[in-house]
Amino acid sequence: MSAIQSPDWQDAVVVITGASRGLGRAIAERFGARGATVVVNYRSNEEAAAETVVAVEEAHPEAEALAVQADAGDPDAIDYLFDRVDDEFGTVDVFVHNAAVTAFKPLDEVTAKDIALTYDLGVTGFLLATQRALDLMDGDGSVVAVSGNDSHTYMPLHGLLASAKAALECLVRYLAVEQAEKGIRVNAVNPGPLRKDNYYASVSEETAAAMEDLEERVPNGDTVPPEAVAESVALLADPRNEWVTGEVLHVDGGLAAL
């Protein structure tokens, strides 16, 4: 029986890609609040990753955290990440794929480099990292991938990222079936418009306008706090939900139902 059979998650090892800030940090803090050991993967922001480590360890007296720098879209770096996990802990109970990157352009302007950038992390990186995580699971582990509402709702300049997220969800369903006999569950969360600081300053006017329109259509009338998505990730990972696998859980205030 894995450590995560206990409701408090103490002694469970949780690996999260893209965990230095934003949604990834919220997910790390959520598992930390239950006493888990959290591996905080980050690509380049060492300072933010260190802050996440502190936040995790302050969330629960039994929580521990380890920051590991690795590009989750690079096969060699993925191997390095999981080699570190194996050396330090010898097991993985939960793997959360949160990291994503893309080029926000119309599809008729994307380059081969843009496609590789997006798919290397969002699709290939997810599958390769999941393979390594599966090797370290003892038969009742959990994989949770973070998708996005642009996979089913049009967003200007999001076509490349949306297609990668759609592929991600397809991989989740196939992995869930293939791993079911081993007792390993694979699911995804699909958040609605996330509550982000300075979001509108970082995107085009067209995308900002589309996002504002999307937010106005959310049935519960608000953007999604990262903490709500983090709670849903923990819910899907909880082994007490042993019959939940191959699912994409929409955390969007009812937006997907429209």
Phi, psi and omega in degrees: 000131181287160180300332186281006173291339178278140184299337184272355174066010179298140181077356175284143178252121184241122179255126183232122175275150180061046189257009186281339183200176175058223182298320179301319178294318179300320178294316179300316180295325181295315177292323177299324180295341176263005176091013183285161167267121188245126173266113184266098177277141177213156181270314186213339187272083184296321181297315179295322178297320178296323177294322177295319177302314179298315181298319179296313185288338176276348185283338183200140183297337181263354184288144174228156179214147177226125177269132179229119178280125178192137174282108185288005173252004182247122184304317180294321179292324176298317177299318179300315180303310185282336171296319176298316179298316180297315181296319185280321191233334177076004183200161169227128176263322181223134172241125178244118177265106181246333187297142177203152177205154179197177170247121182275096183215159168298150184296334179281002178243353182290148181254170176300324178295319178299316181297314180298317180303313184289312185282329179300323179271311190283336183240295180299314180298319177300313184292317180294319179294321178297319177302315180293320179297317180301323180297335183258001178270149186257017174115350175222036179277181184216139173243131176231124178254148178258116177262209181197153185293343178289351176288342180227356179231126183298131173228127180306133175072007181259007187303318182292312179296318181299320180294324177293321179293323177296319176296321177302314180296324177295317178298322178302314182295316181292318178299321181300317180292316184292330184263356187300318182295338179274355182082012179261130183255144181228123182220176176218154168251144178236095184285151169280198180301116183279147175283110183230138176288137175059025182298314187291340178282347187253000183234169179292161178299322180296315180293319179299318179295319179295321179293319177299319178296319179297317180298323180292337182270352178297122186305324180274002169077024182208162171282166186268121176290139179306327181298327179291321177292319178300319178297322179290324175299314178297322178298313180294327181283338184298121183295347175293342174265051188295342180265003181259108177206150182076015184259150169246109184270116179277122180244080194214017179065022178097003184300319183293343181278348183288000000 
